[in-house]
Amino acid sequence: MILYNVTVSIDEQIHEDWLDWMKSKHIPDVMATGCFIESRILRVHGEEEGGKTFAISYLCRTQEEYDRYQEEHAAALQQEHTGKFSGRFVAFRTLLTVLEEFKG
């Protein structure tokens, strides 16, 4: 399994609008690509200057599914996000391989 994580620090003044848009538009659009089997949005706790930080994680079964997302969908979806919130956020992306899962 592959976990694709996007960490976003968003301007505190607009973070509620951003969060609503992420939940109602962006994350559903990413999931509609069919490349991912689940997603989560998480609040990152810690010191912040003028913003709030969130992590959005998407899980896919294979590297090929992630590669398809990057090749066919990522640019347009990221461009839509940037167009809507330009200058009001910073983001970085991390790709992780799930080695093993432990559930209680």
Backbone as ProteinMPNN parsed JSONL, in Angstrom:
{"seq_chain_A": "MILYNVTVSIDEQIHEDWLDWMKSKHIPDVMATGCFIESRILRVHGEEEGGKTFAISYLCRTQEEYDRYQEEHAAALQQEHTGKFSGRFVAFRTLLTVLEEFKG", "coords_chain_A": {"N_chain_A": [[0.839, -1.174, 0.0], [0.374, 2.284, -0.616], [0.852, 5.412, 0.832], [-0.128, 8.616, 0.354], [0.617, 11.737, 1.359], [-0.436, 15.008, 2.006], [0.583, 17.939, 3.341], [-0.672, 20.894, 4.574], [-0.363, 24.264, 5.328], [-2.47, 26.743, 6.148], [-3.66, 30.071, 5.79], [-4.799, 31.585, 8.711], [-7.062, 33.23, 8.737], [-8.692, 32.344, 6.691], [-9.018, 29.667, 7.043], [-11.295, 28.13, 7.795], [-13.068, 28.352, 5.599], [-11.432, 27.19, 3.678], [-11.186, 24.586, 4.743], [-13.858, 23.705, 4.615], [-14.169, 23.735, 1.801], [-12.243, 21.86, 1.059], [-13.341, 19.506, 2.183], [-15.855, 19.341, 0.916], [-15.395, 19.615, -1.826], [-12.613, 19.348, -2.948], [-11.305, 16.972, -1.804], [-13.348, 14.997, -2.309], [-13.204, 15.146, -5.152], [-10.587, 14.224, -5.641], [-10.837, 11.606, -4.665], [-12.712, 10.662, -6.467], [-11.227, 10.1, -8.705], [-10.61, 7.466, -8.661], [-8.22, 6.377, -7.966], [-7.493, 6.089, -5.34], [-8.218, 4.408, -2.224], [-9.045, 5.201, 0.243], [-9.314, 8.135, 2.344], [-8.178, 10.705, 4.586], [-8.578, 13.59, 6.626], [-6.601, 15.507, 8.697], [-5.862, 17.364, 11.642], [-2.979, 19.137, 12.318], [-1.133, 19.505, 15.196], [0.635, 21.996, 16.961], [3.209, 24.532, 17.121], [2.323, 27.495, 15.451], [2.49, 30.111, 13.1], [0.366, 32.45, 12.31], [-1.247, 30.729, 10.836], [-3.059, 27.652, 10.214], [-2.46, 24.175, 10.378], [-2.864, 21.293, 8.396], [-3.112, 17.816, 7.594], [-3.601, 15.824, 4.826], [-4.368, 12.645, 4.0], [-4.065, 10.071, 1.633], [-4.824, 6.842, 0.589], [-3.594, 4.292, -1.451], [-3.653, 1.226, -3.351], [-1.467, 0.374, -4.909], [1.751, 1.309, -6.308], [1.477, 1.864, -8.981], [-1.168, 2.814, -9.193], [-0.932, 5.214, -7.779], [0.964, 6.482, -9.452], [-0.593, 6.733, -11.766], [-2.51, 8.55, -10.849], [-0.838, 10.805, -10.477], [0.026, 11.242, -13.129], [-2.366, 11.596, -14.614], [-4.205, 13.203, -13.182], [-3.284, 14.859, -11.006], [-2.04, 17.41, -11.595], [-4.101, 19.131, -12.592], [-5.908, 19.141, -10.425], [-4.317, 20.186, -8.361], [-3.758, 22.662, -9.46], [-6.295, 23.838, -9.458], [-6.701, 24.111, -6.698], [-4.564, 25.847, -6.033], [-5.277, 28.076, -7.585], [-7.577, 28.919, -6.263], [-6.722, 29.477, -3.642], [-4.366, 30.917, -3.749], [-1.294, 32.224, -2.594], [-2.051, 32.089, 0.031], [-1.389, 29.837, 1.382], [0.923, 27.184, 2.214], [2.352, 24.182, 1.05], [3.406, 20.787, 1.345], [4.375, 17.628, 0.035], [4.341, 14.127, 0.719], [5.391, 10.858, 0.074], [4.731, 7.632, 1.08], [5.496, 4.235, 1.844], [3.51, 1.682, 3.011], [4.514, -0.545, 5.3], [3.642, -2.382, 7.196], [0.619, -3.046, 8.973], [-0.933, -2.363, 12.079], [-3.56, -3.107, 14.114], [-5.891, -2.377, 16.698]], "CA_chain_A": [[0.0, 0.0, 0.0], [1.075, 3.559, -0.718], [0.176, 6.522, 1.483], [0.233, 9.916, -0.197], [0.237, 12.717, 2.371], [-0.261, 16.412, 1.65], [0.506, 18.786, 4.525], [-0.991, 22.252, 4.147], [-0.522, 25.325, 6.315], [-3.376, 27.692, 5.504], [-3.875, 31.332, 6.492], [-5.798, 31.412, 9.764], [-8.271, 33.992, 8.416], [-9.541, 31.641, 5.717], [-8.893, 28.215, 7.21], [-12.607, 27.477, 7.842], [-13.536, 28.253, 4.208], [-10.572, 26.193, 3.03], [-11.551, 23.264, 5.253], [-15.158, 23.365, 4.007], [-13.944, 23.452, 0.386], [-11.521, 20.581, 0.979], [-14.268, 18.41, 2.501], [-16.993, 19.261, -0.005], [-15.007, 19.661, -3.238], [-11.307, 18.836, -3.376], [-11.088, 15.566, -1.438], [-14.214, 14.149, -3.145], [-12.685, 15.107, -6.527], [-9.429, 13.322, -5.647], [-11.339, 10.239, -4.499], [-13.445, 10.304, -7.69], [-10.293, 9.634, -9.735], [-10.532, 6.014, -8.578], [-6.846, 5.968, -7.679], [-7.311, 5.906, -3.903], [-9.282, 3.617, -1.594], [-9.541, 5.941, 1.406], [-8.619, 9.385, 2.645], [-8.427, 11.307, 5.895], [-8.031, 14.924, 6.849], [-6.179, 15.558, 10.093], [-5.347, 18.64, 12.136], [-1.634, 19.033, 12.87], [-1.009, 20.346, 16.38], [1.986, 22.491, 17.195], [3.369, 25.98, 16.999], [1.998, 28.004, 14.124], [2.517, 31.566, 12.993], [-0.584, 33.009, 11.363], [-1.946, 29.738, 10.031], [-3.413, 26.363, 10.802], [-1.859, 23.149, 9.542], [-3.645, 20.077, 8.218], [-2.531, 16.76, 6.766], [-4.6, 15.053, 4.095], [-3.718, 11.401, 3.572], [-4.785, 9.258, 0.655], [-4.247, 5.497, 0.542], [-3.852, 3.519, -2.668], [-3.168, -0.151, -3.248], [-0.21, 0.121, -5.616], [2.513, 2.43, -6.858], [0.907, 2.162, -10.302], [-2.343, 3.665, -9.007], [-0.419, 6.54, -7.443], [1.559, 7.038, -10.675], [-1.709, 7.128, -12.651], [-3.042, 9.791, -10.283], [0.097, 11.879, -10.789], [0.071, 11.475, -14.572], [-3.645, 11.954, -15.226], [-5.118, 14.035, -12.4], [-2.702, 15.716, -9.973], [-1.762, 18.786, -12.022], [-5.347, 19.911, -12.663], [-6.466, 19.3, -9.081], [-3.448, 21.107, -7.631], [-3.936, 23.984, -10.061], [-7.564, 24.363, -8.962], [-6.45, 24.511, -5.311], [-3.703, 27.019, -6.05], [-6.054, 29.191, -8.103], [-8.558, 29.36, -5.268], [-6.097, 29.9, -2.386], [-3.029, 31.402, -4.077], [-0.673, 33.141, -1.67], [-2.621, 31.949, 1.374], [-1.032, 28.528, 1.922], [2.115, 26.464, 1.779], [2.066, 22.746, 1.071], [4.435, 19.843, 0.911], [3.831, 16.296, -0.209], [5.184, 13.02, 1.123], [4.943, 9.546, -0.387], [5.194, 6.615, 2.021], [5.099, 2.854, 1.616], [3.043, 1.017, 4.227], [5.22, -1.833, 5.459], [2.808, -3.295, 7.987], [-0.425, -2.374, 9.736], [-1.256, -2.937, 13.389], [-4.856, -2.601, 14.534], [-6.27, -2.835, 18.03]], "C_chain_A": [[0.892, 1.248, 0.0], [0.223, 4.626, -0.035], [0.745, 7.815, 0.929], [-0.288, 10.962, 0.784], [0.539, 14.124, 1.873], [-0.454, 17.22, 2.928], [0.354, 20.228, 4.055], [-1.089, 23.159, 5.367], [-1.287, 26.442, 5.623], [-3.556, 28.924, 6.392], [-5.035, 31.189, 7.482], [-7.115, 32.113, 9.433], [-9.209, 33.255, 7.466], [-9.594, 30.137, 5.946], [-10.247, 27.508, 7.257], [-13.193, 27.319, 6.446], [-12.746, 27.195, 3.45], [-10.984, 24.783, 3.448], [-12.889, 22.809, 4.676], [-14.984, 22.968, 2.547], [-13.218, 22.12, 0.199], [-12.472, 19.409, 1.186], [-15.356, 18.246, 1.451], [-16.598, 19.152, -1.47], [-13.714, 18.898, -3.541], [-11.107, 17.355, -3.052], [-12.047, 14.649, -2.193], [-13.742, 14.05, -4.603], [-11.48, 14.174, -6.629], [-9.906, 11.871, -5.548], [-12.069, 9.758, -5.757], [-12.523, 9.858, -8.818], [-10.217, 8.109, -9.765], [-9.145, 5.485, -8.244], [-6.619, 5.611, -6.21], [-8.482, 5.152, -3.307], [-9.802, 4.267, -0.311], [-8.736, 7.211, 1.581], [-9.022, 9.851, 4.031], [-7.911, 12.735, 5.869], [-7.789, 15.046, 8.346], [-5.677, 16.959, 10.427], [-3.972, 18.378, 12.742], [-1.547, 20.007, 14.039], [0.445, 20.749, 16.573], [2.022, 23.99, 17.055], [3.103, 26.409, 15.565], [2.019, 29.513, 14.157], [1.555, 31.999, 11.904], [-1.322, 32.008, 10.507], [-2.32, 28.529, 10.837], [-2.915, 25.296, 9.83], [-2.692, 21.878, 9.578], [-2.841, 19.082, 7.391], [-3.687, 16.011, 6.119], [-3.889, 13.811, 3.59], [-4.656, 10.621, 2.672], [-4.067, 7.911, 0.575], [-4.601, 4.835, -0.779], [-3.174, 2.154, -2.543], [-1.763, -0.337, -3.821], [0.472, 1.416, -6.051], [1.947, 2.839, -8.214], [-0.324, 3.055, -10.196], [-1.924, 5.088, -8.642], [0.173, 7.216, -8.68], [0.478, 7.502, -11.651], [-2.33, 8.427, -12.159], [-2.14, 10.967, -10.666], [0.07, 12.244, -12.276], [-1.228, 12.058, -15.128], [-4.448, 13.012, -14.476], [-4.468, 15.114, -11.535], [-2.561, 17.169, -10.416], [-3.032, 19.636, -12.029], [-5.934, 20.157, -11.279], [-5.632, 20.268, -8.244], [-3.597, 22.532, -8.159], [-5.237, 24.628, -9.581], [-7.396, 24.882, -7.526], [-5.627, 25.797, -5.266], [-4.46, 28.245, -6.558], [-7.009, 29.766, -7.075], [-7.892, 29.975, -4.039], [-4.682, 30.453, -2.57], [-2.529, 32.432, -3.067], [-1.134, 33.011, -0.228], [-2.264, 30.614, 2.024], [0.373, 28.135, 1.489], [1.797, 24.982, 1.928], [3.323, 21.964, 0.756], [3.824, 18.448, 0.902], [4.854, 15.236, 0.161], [4.571, 11.732, 0.609], [5.564, 8.5, 0.526], [4.707, 5.245, 1.584], [4.698, 2.247, 2.951], [3.715, -0.346, 4.285], [4.377, -2.85, 6.189], [1.777, -2.472, 8.735], [-0.66, -3.127, 11.035], [-2.574, -2.312, 13.838], [-5.226, -3.209, 15.872], [-7.638, -3.464, 18.059]], "O_chain_A": [[1.998, 1.252, 0.54], [-0.977, 4.731, -0.29], [1.944, 8.074, 1.023], [-1.494, 11.059, 1.012], [1.633, 14.398, 1.38], [-1.527, 17.19, 3.529], [1.141, 20.72, 3.247], [-1.807, 22.859, 6.321], [-0.818, 27.016, 4.64], [-3.596, 28.808, 7.617], [-6.118, 30.726, 7.121], [-8.179, 31.629, 9.817], [-10.409, 33.529, 7.451], [-10.155, 29.407, 5.129], [-10.342, 26.371, 6.795], [-13.757, 26.271, 6.129], [-13.304, 26.41, 2.683], [-11.116, 23.894, 2.607], [-13.034, 21.649, 4.29], [-15.572, 21.986, 2.094], [-13.54, 21.349, -0.706], [-12.417, 18.427, 0.447], [-15.738, 17.121, 1.13], [-17.376, 18.65, -2.281], [-13.72, 17.924, -4.295], [-10.774, 16.569, -3.939], [-11.614, 13.606, -2.684], [-13.863, 12.993, -5.222], [-11.362, 13.416, -7.592], [-9.419, 11.007, -6.278], [-12.04, 8.568, -6.071], [-12.996, 9.288, -9.801], [-9.81, 7.524, -10.769], [-8.925, 4.274, -8.242], [-5.662, 4.911, -5.878], [-9.604, 5.235, -3.808], [-10.883, 3.92, 0.165], [-7.635, 7.354, 1.048], [-10.053, 9.453, 4.572], [-6.939, 13.05, 5.183], [-8.659, 14.729, 9.158], [-5.128, 17.649, 9.567], [-3.822, 17.494, 13.585], [-1.85, 21.191, 13.892], [1.361, 19.952, 16.374], [0.989, 24.639, 16.891], [3.575, 25.797, 14.607], [1.607, 30.124, 15.143], [1.875, 31.928, 10.718], [-1.968, 32.397, 9.534], [-1.943, 28.396, 12.001], [-2.943, 25.487, 8.614], [-3.16, 21.444, 10.631], [-1.992, 19.469, 6.588], [-4.637, 15.614, 6.794], [-2.919, 13.908, 2.838], [-5.86, 10.527, 2.912], [-2.84, 7.86, 0.501], [-5.764, 4.817, -1.182], [-2.255, 1.962, -1.747], [-0.967, -1.11, -3.288], [-0.156, 2.47, -6.144], [1.937, 4.021, -8.556], [-0.509, 3.954, -11.015], [-2.5, 6.055, -9.141], [-0.087, 8.394, -8.928], [0.621, 8.546, -12.289], [-2.641, 9.31, -12.958], [-2.624, 12.002, -11.124], [0.09, 13.422, -12.631], [-1.196, 12.916, -16.01], [-5.301, 13.663, -15.08], [-5.051, 16.182, -11.352], [-2.933, 18.073, -9.668], [-3.025, 20.755, -11.517], [-6.405, 21.257, -10.99], [-6.183, 21.08, -7.501], [-3.566, 23.492, -7.389], [-5.274, 25.832, -9.326], [-7.889, 25.957, -7.186], [-5.966, 26.728, -4.537], [-4.299, 29.338, -6.015], [-7.221, 30.977, -7.029], [-8.441, 30.905, -3.449], [-3.89, 30.448, -1.628], [-3.233, 33.383, -2.726], [-0.661, 33.741, 0.643], [-2.775, 30.292, 3.097], [0.929, 28.679, 0.535], [1.059, 24.583, 2.829], [4.188, 22.414, 0.003], [2.896, 18.14, 1.65], [6.056, 15.404, -0.045], [3.359, 11.539, 0.7], [6.779, 8.481, 0.724], [3.622, 5.118, 1.016], [5.465, 2.295, 3.913], [3.504, -1.193, 3.417], [4.385, -4.035, 5.855], [2.037, -1.323, 9.091], [-0.595, -4.355, 11.085], [-2.672, -1.088, 13.928], [-4.933, -4.37, 16.158], [-8.096, -3.899, 19.116]]}, "name": "protein", "num_of_chains": 1, "seq": "MILYNVTVSIDEQIHEDWLDWMKSKHIPDVMATGCFIESRILRVHGEEEGGKTFAISYLCRTQEEYDRYQEEHAAALQQEHTGKFSGRFVAFRTLLTVLEEFKG"}
